[in-house]
Amino acid sequence: MSEENVELVRRAYQAFNERDLDALMAMHAKDVKWRLIGGFAAMAGPEFTDRADVRRWFTEWIENLGSRLEIENILEADDRLVVIARAVAVGSASGAPATLRFGQVYSFRDGQIRAVDSYYEASEALNAVGLTE
């Protein structure tokens, strides 16, 4: 497993939790592709195609849910990483707590995040790369 890529993902999660979107966006390639699969895709759109789009998605997510992300596990799948994580949030309007366990498949290029397939269901991320829980 590429320790550099694992560390990059860990730093990205930390930057999100610290609300340092400038640092977070610098970790992504300028032409990053971020895809939502299931869940929020119908509401937010299925794909974001550059840093500005991804930043808008993160900003909306933070404003509406104020969530914190927690990594549960990172697994290698060829040259990609699968991250199983939890979003712990509170609805901005309702105040209702929520937890979502999800999965993401990361691809990399030149020390940056090139693409992310973000699955609403963690098991779907694992299945996408031929792994199971």
Protein Blocks (a to p, Z undefined) as FASTA:
>chain_A
ZZklmmmmmmmmmmmmnopaklmmmmpcfklccddeejjlmmnopbdcbfklmmmmmmmm
mmmnopacddfbdcdehjaccdddddddddfklopacddddddddddeehiafbdcddfb
lklmmmmnopaZZ
